[in-house]
Amino acid sequence: MDNKPQKMPKVAKVILIIQMTTIYYICERFRDLEILPPPPKQKISDPAELADYQHRRRKQFEDNIRKNRTVMSNWIKYAQWEESQKEIQRARSIYERGLDVDHRNITLWLKYAEMEMRNRQVNHARNLWDRAVTILPRVNQFWYKYTYMEEMLENVPGTRAVFERWMEWQPDEQAWQTYINFELRYKEIDRARQIYERFVITHPEVKHWIKYARFEENHRFINSARTIYERAIHFYGDDYLDEKLFIAFARFEENQKEHDRARVIYKYALDHIPKENAKELYKAYTIHEKKYGDRSGIEDVIISKRKFQYEQEILQNPTNYDAWFDYLRLIENEGNIEMVRETYERAIANVPPTKNKQFWRRYIYLWINYALFEELEAADYERTRQTKNLTIARKILGMAIGMCPRDKLFRGYIDLEIQLREFDRCRILYQKFLEFGSENCVTWMKFAELETLLGDYERARAIYELAINQSRLDMPELLWKSYIDFEISQEEFENARRLYERLLERTIHVKVWLSYAKFELSNSTSEDNLNVLLARRVYDRANDCLKNSVEKESRVLLLENWRDFENTYGDEVSIEKVNDRMPRRIKKRQKIIDEDGTEQGWEEVFDYIFPEDEASKPNLKLLAAAKSWKKQVDVKTVSVEDVEDSLEKDGESSNVEEKSN
């Protein structure tokens, strides 16, 4: 056999080389990311050591730059280190090399210039700022620092020249304001005014015109300030007027005590600015007139403008009844009856074009308000009667009930007949109403109340009897309460007592028992204190009835009310009897079971143990025995609740007794 080694294919060689290269770079990367302890502090004692140290540090910085030239932080650290070594020329060279790599890096320019200024290289710093603003003219930070440096050097003409170069690029408003403040620091008012002139043309916004005018006002150039406001109004024209400009102009005149001028400005603005854009203008005008003008004048202006606005809305949409209501309310406040009638006639002439209930409801309200105006304001009763036709109204309501019976419709029709004192019609309507919805308890009660008011108590009682015998009621508790209150109001206490007994046959709710006891206490009269005995008997019956109830809270509520009752009306024996029945509150654990039957853990709940129940349940007897044992034996580490919990967890009562024995 040939023992010569086989040659590796070229493809396999290339793959192997790539893999080895990748592994090498990964190892180098992990070596760079390795967290190393800081090097020990080195003391340099002679120039040779210093030169060696500088050589090593420069090599490290150069290596970092060579690995990634685009990381500007490496260049900045390198240059700052050279600056710390007093090698300004080297640091300058490093910054220049960094700028060759990325001349748009703002931080690099700033660090470079700050180094020159720290080392008092003014000309170098000036040349550097000049290069920076030439290359990156939209970076405002360069301009701010350039002008600040020149001003600190007290080179006012140079600073002004830099500002002028800056303004040629039309920067934002803050730059212009900085230039103006610079001129004001040196009392150059005329130069500041010229800058403002260029500023409001470059940035033609209302706030800048106002700022320009206030500048003139602050320097006591009143006529010039007024001229600027007038120029601003002409500048924007009638299509682009802003209420802020007029408000500022009017307040300027107000400060100069020129109230007539201010009033003219407000009126001109209200005539030329759309009403939806003049809310603050109206408010400012009203405040001005309250201070210095006649109230009737401002009211006339506002009313006329509102009329014009409403007329425009009505012209665009004649069935906009909300606009009609507002317009009519405004006209009514003027007190011109003929104008109000004319406006009402115009409004009711716009009949809704559709059968939409919402439109017709608003339209009907127009007629109602028209009739009320004629009756209450104009006192023209004959004209008011022209809008009333009772027969047609009844026919319309009857058709409505037949076509779409609704609770609100029935109640409105009944209220109308009650106002007309047509009680027979009311009875018929109530009968129809109950045929439509026999489960509505409110309707039954209102019907019975009507008969009560009419003095027909037997009819009212018959209505209540029919109501409580219905198979389905929406609020039966209110109906029974109303029936009982009716019997009590008629002083038919036996009837009320029989109603309570009938109600308890249907429900044993604790509130019924408490109401029954309260009734017996307040309505039974006897010299031998019979009312207290009857109330106590009700409490006793309620307690016996609620023993088998699942809701123990109801029984606790009953016993608490019984205890309060005995504390007020009972003696020591009765009070002690109720106190012996009061339950104990215990804490126990129970399983949490999901809807699908899975167990979710345990939770702690509170339960009540009644002394009357302990005699019938072995577990409770054992708990009572454990409690008495705890009183006899002083065991500090075990509480009564722990004994009860441990006994409850032991299982059935027979097992518990065996373990205790």
C-alpha positions in Angstrom: 0.0 0.0 0.0 1.0 3.6 -0.6 1.8 5.3 2.7 2.1 8.8 1.2 -0.3 11.3 2.9 -3.2 12.3 0.8 -3.5 15.9 -0.3 -6.4 18.0 1.2 -8.8 19.4 -1.4 -8.5 23.2 -1.9 -12.1 23.8 -0.8 -11.4 22.0 2.5 -8.3 24.1 3.0 -10.2 27.4 2.4 -12.9 26.3 4.9 -10.3 25.3 7.5 -8.5 28.7 7.1 -11.8 30.6 7.6 -12.6 28.6 10.7 -9.2 29.2 12.2 -9.4 32.9 11.5 -12.8 33.1 13.0 -11.6 31.3 16.2 -8.7 33.7 16.4 -10.8 36.8 16.2 -13.2 35.4 18.7 -10.4 34.7 21.2 -9.0 38.2 20.6 -12.5 39.7 21.2 -12.9 37.8 24.5 -9.4 38.9 25.5 -10.4 42.5 25.0 -13.7 42.0 26.9 -11.9 40.4 29.8 -12.2 42.3 33.0 -8.7 43.0 34.3 -7.8 44.6 37.6 -6.5 48.2 37.3 -2.7 48.4 36.8 -0.6 49.5 39.8 0.3 53.1 40.2 3.6 54.0 38.7 6.0 56.6 39.9 8.2 58.2 37.3 11.5 59.4 38.7 13.6 60.3 35.6 13.2 61.4 32.0 14.0 57.9 30.7 11.1 56.4 32.6 8.8 59.2 31.4 9.8 58.6 27.8 9.2 54.9 28.2 5.8 55.5 29.8 4.8 57.9 27.1 5.9 55.5 24.4 3.8 52.7 25.9 0.7 54.9 26.3 1.0 56.2 22.7 1.3 52.7 21.4 -1.8 51.7 23.3 -3.8 54.6 21.9 -2.5 54.0 18.4 -3.5 50.4 18.7 -7.0 51.3 19.8 -7.3 53.7 16.9 -6.0 51.2 14.4 -8.6 48.6 15.6 -11.5 51.0 14.9 -10.9 54.4 13.5 -14.5 55.5 13.5 -14.8 55.4 17.3 -14.3 59.1 18.1 -13.9 58.5 21.9 -10.5 56.9 21.2 -9.3 60.0 19.4 -10.6 62.3 22.1 -9.0 60.3 24.9 -5.7 60.2 23.0 -5.7 64.0 22.5 -6.7 64.7 26.0 -3.9 62.5 27.3 -1.4 64.4 25.1 -2.8 67.7 26.5 -2.2 66.4 30.0 1.4 65.7 29.0 1.7 69.4 27.8 2.1 68.1 24.3 -0.3 70.6 22.7 1.1 70.2 19.2 0.7 66.4 19.4 -2.9 66.8 20.7 -3.6 69.2 17.9 -2.3 66.7 15.4 -4.5 64.0 16.9 -7.6 66.2 16.6 -6.8 67.0 13.0 -6.4 63.3 12.2 -9.7 62.6 13.9 -11.4 65.3 11.8 -10.0 63.7 8.7 -11.8 60.6 9.7 -15.2 62.2 10.6 -15.4 66.0 10.0 -19.1 66.0 11.0 -18.6 64.9 14.6 -19.7 67.9 16.7 -18.2 66.6 19.9 -14.7 66.4 18.3 -14.9 70.0 17.1 -16.0 71.2 20.5 -13.3 69.3 22.4 -10.7 70.6 19.9 -11.7 74.2 20.3 -12.1 74.0 24.1 -8.5 72.7 24.3 -7.2 75.7 22.3 -9.1 78.1 24.5 -7.9 76.4 27.7 -4.4 76.9 26.6 -5.0 80.5 25.5 -4.4 79.8 21.9 -6.8 82.4 20.8 -5.9 82.6 17.1 -6.0 78.8 16.8 -9.4 78.7 18.5 -10.7 81.5 16.2 -9.4 79.7 13.1 -11.0 76.4 14.4 -14.4 78.0 15.0 -14.2 79.6 11.6 -13.6 76.2 10.0 -16.4 74.6 12.1 -19.1 77.2 11.1 -18.0 77.0 7.5 -18.2 73.2 7.3 -21.3 72.8 9.6 -23.2 76.1 9.4 -26.5 74.7 10.7 -25.0 73.6 14.1 -26.0 76.5 16.3 -23.8 75.4 19.1 -20.7 76.4 17.2 -22.0 79.9 16.6 -23.0 80.3 20.2 -19.6 79.4 21.5 -17.8 81.4 18.7 -19.7 84.6 19.6 -19.3 83.9 23.3 -15.5 83.6 22.9 -15.2 86.8 20.9 -17.3 88.7 23.4 -15.3 87.5 26.3 -12.2 88.8 24.5 -14.0 92.1 24.2 -13.9 91.9 20.5 -17.2 93.6 19.9 -16.8 94.2 16.1 -15.6 90.6 15.7 -18.6 89.3 17.6 -20.9 91.4 15.5 -19.3 90.1 12.3 -19.8 86.5 13.5 -23.4 87.3 14.2 -23.9 88.8 10.8 -22.4 85.7 9.2 -24.8 83.6 11.3 -27.9 85.6 10.4 -27.2 85.0 6.7 -28.2 81.4 7.3 -31.6 82.5 8.7 -31.4 80.5 12.0 -34.2 80.0 14.5 -35.7 82.8 16.6 -33.5 82.2 19.6 -30.4 83.0 17.5 -32.0 86.4 16.4 -32.9 87.1 20.0 -29.3 86.4 21.1 -28.0 88.9 18.6 -30.5 91.5 19.7 -29.6 91.0 23.4 -25.9 91.4 22.4 -26.6 94.8 20.9 -28.7 95.8 23.9 -25.9 95.0 26.3 -23.8 97.7 24.5 -26.7 100.1 24.3 -27.0 99.9 20.5 -30.7 100.5 20.2 -30.6 101.4 16.5 -28.7 98.3 15.6 -31.2 96.2 17.6 -34.1 97.8 15.8 -32.5 97.0 12.4 -32.1 93.4 13.6 -35.8 93.3 14.5 -36.7 94.6 11.1 -34.8 91.7 9.5 -36.1 89.2 12.1 -39.9 89.8 11.5 -39.3 89.5 7.7 -37.4 86.2 8.1 -39.8 84.7 10.6 -43.1 86.5 9.9 -45.1 85.3 12.9 -47.5 87.3 15.1 -45.6 86.8 18.3 -42.4 88.3 16.7 -44.3 91.4 15.6 -45.7 91.8 19.1 -42.2 91.3 20.6 -40.8 94.0 18.2 -43.6 96.4 19.2 -43.0 95.8 22.9 -39.3 96.4 22.4 -40.2 99.9 21.1 -42.6 100.4 23.9 -40.1 99.4 26.6 -37.7 102.0 25.2 -40.3 104.7 25.3 -40.8 104.9 21.5 -44.6 105.0 21.6 -45.2 106.2 18.1 -42.8 103.7 16.7 -44.6 100.9 18.6 -48.0 102.0 17.3 -46.6 102.1 13.7 -45.2 98.5 14.1 -48.7 97.2 15.1 -50.3 99.0 12.1 -47.6 97.6 9.8 -48.3 94.1 11.1 -52.0 94.4 10.4 -51.3 95.5 6.9 -48.7 92.8 6.5 -51.1 90.0 7.2 -54.1 91.5 5.3 -57.7 90.6 5.9 -57.3 86.9 5.2 -54.6 86.0 7.7 -55.5 88.2 10.7 -54.9 86.8 14.2 -56.8 87.8 17.3 -53.6 87.8 19.4 -52.2 90.7 17.3 -55.3 92.9 17.9 -55.5 92.0 21.6 -51.9 93.1 22.0 -52.5 96.2 20.0 -55.6 97.1 22.1 -53.8 96.5 25.4 -51.0 98.7 24.2 -53.4 101.5 23.6 -55.1 100.8 26.9 -51.7 101.2 28.7 -51.3 104.5 27.0 -54.8 105.6 28.2 -56.1 105.7 24.7 -59.4 103.9 25.3 -61.1 105.2 22.2 -58.3 103.8 20.1 -58.5 100.4 21.8 -62.3 100.3 21.3 -61.9 101.0 17.5 -59.3 98.3 17.3 -61.6 95.8 19.0 -64.5 96.7 16.7 -62.3 96.5 13.6 -61.1 93.0 14.6 -64.6 91.8 15.3 -65.6 92.9 11.8 -62.8 91.2 10.0 -61.9 88.0 12.0 -64.2 84.9 11.7 -66.3 84.5 14.8 -65.1 81.0 15.5 -61.5 82.4 15.8 -62.4 85.4 18.0 -63.3 83.9 21.4 -60.5 85.4 23.3 -61.1 88.7 21.4 -64.6 88.9 22.6 -63.5 88.1 26.2 -60.8 90.9 26.1 -63.3 93.4 24.6 -65.8 92.6 27.3 -63.2 93.1 30.0 -62.1 96.4 28.5 -65.7 97.7 28.3 -66.4 96.7 31.8 -63.4 98.7 33.0 -63.6 101.8 30.8 -66.7 101.7 28.6 -70.5 101.6 28.5 -72.0 98.2 29.1 -74.8 98.7 26.7 -72.4 99.4 23.9 -70.5 96.1 24.3 -73.8 94.2 24.7 -75.1 95.7 21.4 -71.9 94.7 19.6 -71.9 91.1 20.9 -75.7 90.7 20.3 -75.3 91.9 16.7 -72.5 89.5 16.1 -74.4 86.6 17.5 -77.4 87.4 15.4 -75.2 87.4 12.3 -73.7 84.1 13.3 -77.1 82.5 13.9 -78.5 83.8 10.7 -75.5 82.2 8.9 -76.1 78.9 10.6 -79.9 79.0 9.8 -79.2 79.9 6.2 -76.9 76.9 5.8 -79.3 74.5 7.5 -82.9 75.7 8.1 -83.7 72.5 10.2 -81.0 73.2 12.7 -83.4 73.6 15.6 -80.6 74.1 18.2 -79.6 77.2 16.3 -83.2 78.3 16.2 -83.5 77.9 20.0 -80.4 79.9 20.7 -81.5 82.6 18.2 -85.0 82.8 19.8 -83.5 83.1 23.3 -81.3 85.9 22.1 -84.3 87.7 20.5 -86.5 87.2 23.6 -83.9 88.9 25.8 -84.2 92.1 23.7 -87.9 92.4 24.6 -89.3 93.1 21.1 -92.5 91.0 21.0 -93.2 91.5 17.3 -89.7 90.5 16.3 -89.9 87.4 18.6 -93.2 86.4 16.9 -91.8 86.8 13.5 -88.8 84.7 14.4 -91.0 82.0 15.8 -93.1 81.9 12.7 -90.0 81.5 10.6 -88.8 78.7 12.8 -92.0 76.7 12.8 -92.3 77.0 9.1 -89.3 74.6 8.7 -91.1 71.3 9.1 -88.7 68.3 9.5 -88.1 66.6 6.1 -87.9 63.1 7.6 -89.8 61.0 10.1 -86.9 60.8 12.5 -88.1 61.1 16.0 -85.2 63.3 17.1 -86.1 66.0 14.6 -89.8 66.0 15.4 -89.1 66.2 19.1 -87.1 69.3 18.7 -89.7 70.7 16.3 -92.5 70.1 18.8 -90.5 71.9 21.5 -90.5 75.0 19.2 -94.3 75.0 19.3 -94.3 74.5 23.1 -91.9 77.4 23.6 -94.0 79.5 21.2 -97.1 78.9 23.3 -95.3 79.5 26.6 -94.0 82.8 25.2 -97.4 84.0 24.2 -98.9 83.0 27.6 -96.2 84.1 30.0 -94.3 86.9 28.2 -96.8 88.4 25.8 -99.9 87.6 27.9 -101.9 87.0 24.8 -104.2 84.1 25.9 -106.3 84.0 22.7 -103.2 83.6 20.6 -102.0 80.9 23.0 -105.2 78.9 22.7 -104.7 78.7 18.9 -102.0 76.1 19.6 -104.3 73.9 21.8 -106.6 71.1 20.5 -107.4 68.5 23.2 -109.4 66.2 21.0 -106.7 65.9 18.4 -104.1 65.5 21.1 -106.0 62.5 22.6 -106.5 60.9 19.3 -102.7 61.2 18.6 -101.9 59.7 22.0 -104.4 56.9 21.5 -102.9 56.0 18.1 -99.4 56.1 19.6 -100.4 53.7 22.4 -102.0 51.4 19.8 -99.1 51.4 17.4 -96.1 51.5 19.8 -97.0 51.2 23.5 -94.2 52.5 25.8 -94.1 53.2 29.5 -93.2 56.8 28.9 -96.1 57.3 26.5 -98.6 55.8 29.0 -97.3 57.9 31.9 -97.4 61.1 29.8 -101.0 60.4 28.7 -102.0 59.6 32.3 -100.4 62.8 33.6 -102.3 64.8 31.0 -105.7 63.3 32.1 -104.8 63.9 35.8 -104.2 67.6 35.1 -107.6 67.7 33.3 -109.2 65.8 36.3 -110.5 63.1 34.0 -110.0 60.3 36.6 -112.2 57.8 34.8 -110.0 58.1 31.8 -107.0 57.6 34.1 -108.5 54.3 35.3 -109.0 53.1 31.8 -105.4 54.1 30.9 -104.0 52.3 33.9 -105.9 49.1 33.0 -104.4 49.3 29.5 -101.0 50.0 31.0 -101.2 46.9 33.2 -102.3 44.8 30.3 -99.2 45.9 28.4 -96.9 45.3 31.4 -98.4 43.5 34.3 -94.9 42.9 35.9 -94.3 46.6 36.4 -94.7 47.2 40.2 -94.4 51.0 39.9 -97.5 51.0 37.7 -99.5 49.0 40.3 -98.4 51.3 43.1 -99.2 54.5 41.1 -102.7 53.1 40.3 -103.3 52.3 44.0 -102.0 55.7 45.0 -104.5 57.4 42.6 -107.4 55.5 44.2 -106.1 56.4 47.6 -106.0 60.0 46.7 -109.6 59.7 45.4 -110.7 58.2 48.7 -111.7 54.8 47.2 -109.7 52.6 49.7 -111.4 49.4 48.9 -110.5 49.8 45.2 -106.9 50.6 46.2 -106.8 47.5 48.4 -108.2 45.3 45.6 -105.5 46.7 43.2 -102.8 45.8 45.7 -104.2 42.3 46.1 -104.2 41.8 42.3 -100.7 43.0 42.2 -99.2 40.7 44.8 -100.8 37.7 43.3 -99.1 38.3 39.9 -96.8 35.4 38.9 -94.0 37.7 37.8 -93.0 41.1 39.3 -89.9 43.2 38.7 -89.7 44.7 42.2 -92.0 42.7 44.5 -90.3 44.0 47.7 -91.3 47.6 46.9 -94.9 46.5 46.1 -95.3 44.6 49.4 -93.8 47.6 51.3 -96.2 49.9 49.6 -99.2 47.7 50.5 -98.1 47.4 54.1 -97.6 51.2 54.4 -101.0 51.7 52.9 -102.7 49.5 55.6 -100.6 51.3 58.3 -101.7 54.7 57.0 -105.3 53.5 57.2 -104.6 52.3 60.8 -105.5 48.8 59.8 -102.9 47.1 61.9 -104.4 43.7 61.8 -104.4 43.8 58.0 -100.8 44.9 58.0 -99.9 42.0 60.4 -101.6 39.5 58.2 -99.7 40.9 55.2 -96.4 40.4 57.1 -97.5 36.8 57.8 -98.4 36.2 54.2 -95.0 37.7 53.1 -93.1 35.4 55.5 -94.8 32.4 53.8 -93.0 33.4 50.6 -89.7 34.6 51.9 -87.8 34.4 55.2 -85.4 37.2 54.4 -83.9 38.9 57.5 -85.0 42.3 56.4 -88.7 41.2 56.4 -88.3 39.9 60.0 -86.7 43.1 61.1 -89.4 45.2 59.5 -92.0 43.0 61.1 -90.5 43.5 64.5 -90.2 47.2 64.0 -93.9 47.3 63.0 -95.0 45.4 66.1 -92.9 47.7 68.3 -94.3 50.9 66.9 -97.9 50.0 66.0 -99.2 47.8 68.9 -100.6 49.8 71.8 -101.4 48.4 75.2 -101.0 49.3 78.8 -99.2 46.1 79.7 -96.4 46.7 77.3 -97.8 44.3 74.7 -95.9 45.9 71.8 -92.5 44.8 73.4 -93.7 41.3 73.9 -95.0 41.0 70.3 -91.7 42.4 68.9 -89.8 40.0 71.1 -91.9 37.1 69.9 -91.1 38.1 66.3 -87.4 38.1 67.0 -87.7 34.7 68.7 -89.6 33.3 65.7 -87.1 34.8 63.3 -84.2 33.2 65.2 -85.8 29.8 65.1 -86.6 30.2 61.3 -83.0 31.3 60.4 -81.3 28.4 62.3 -81.4 26.2 59.2 -80.5 29.1 56.9 -77.2 28.8 55.0 -76.5 32.5 55.3 -75.2 32.9 58.8 -74.6 36.6 58.3 -78.4 37.1 58.2 -78.8 35.3 61.6 -76.0 37.4 63.0 -77.7 40.6 61.8 -80.9 39.5 63.4 -79.2 38.7 66.8 -77.4 42.1 66.8 -80.7 44.0 66.2 -82.4 41.8 68.8 -79.6 42.7 71.3 -80.0 46.4 70.6 -83.8 46.0 71.1 -83.3 44.2 74.5 -80.8 46.8 75.6 -83.5 49.4 75.1 -86.7 47.7 76.2 -85.6 44.5 78.0 -84.5 43.5 81.4 -81.4 41.7 82.7 -82.9 38.3 82.0 -83.9 39.0 78.4 -80.5 40.7 77.8 -78.6 37.7 79.1 -80.8 35.4 77.1 -79.9 37.2 73.8 -76.2 37.5 74.8 -76.0 33.7 75.3 -77.2 33.3 71.7 -74.6 35.6 70.2 -72.1 33.6 68.0 -68.4 33.3 68.2 -66.3 34.3 65.1 -63.7 31.8 64.1 -61.2 31.5 61.3 -60.9 28.4 59.2 -59.5 27.1 56.0 -61.4 25.9 52.9 -60.4 24.7 49.5 -60.6 27.0 46.5 -62.3 25.1 43.6 -62.3 26.5 40.1 -65.4 26.4 37.8 -64.0 23.3 36.1 -63.6 21.5 39.4 -59.9 21.8 39.8 -58.4 22.7 43.2 -56.5 26.0 43.4 -55.3 25.9 47.0 -56.6 27.0 50.3 -58.0 30.2 51.7 -58.8 31.6 55.1 -62.4 32.5 55.8 -64.4 33.6 58.8 -67.3 31.5 60.2 -69.7 31.8 63.0 -70.5 29.2 65.7 -73.8 29.7 67.5 -74.1 28.4 71.1 -77.5 26.9 70.2 -76.0 24.8 67.5 -73.2 23.4 69.7 -75.6 21.2 71.6 -76.7 19.4 68.4 -73.4 19.0 66.6 -70.6 16.7 68.1 -67.8 18.6 66.5 -69.0 21.8 68.1 -69.4 20.1 71.5 -65.8 18.9 71.2 -64.7 22.4 70.3 -66.4 23.8 73.4 -64.7 21.1 75.5 -61.4 22.1 74.1 -62.0 25.7 74.8 -62.9 25.0 78.5 -59.7 22.8 78.7 -57.7 25.7 77.4 -59.1 27.9 80.1 -58.0 25.4 82.8 -54.5 24.6 81.4 -52.2 27.6 80.8 -50.3 26.6 77.6 -48.7 29.7 76.2 -47.6 28.3 72.9 -51.0 27.0 71.8 -54.0 29.4 71.2 -57.6 28.5 71.2 -57.8 29.1 67.4 -54.9 26.6 66.9 -56.8 23.9 68.9 -59.9 24.5 66.9 -58.1 24.4 63.6 -56.3 21.2 64.5 -59.5 19.5 65.7 -61.3 20.5 62.5 -58.5 19.0 60.4 -58.6 15.7 62.2 -61.6 14.5 60.3 -65.0 13.2 61.5 -66.2 13.6 65.0 -65.8 9.9 65.9 -62.2 9.9 64.9 -61.6 13.1 66.9 -63.1 11.6 70.0 -61.0 8.5 69.8 -57.8 10.6 69.4 -58.7 12.8 72.3 -59.4 9.8 74.5 
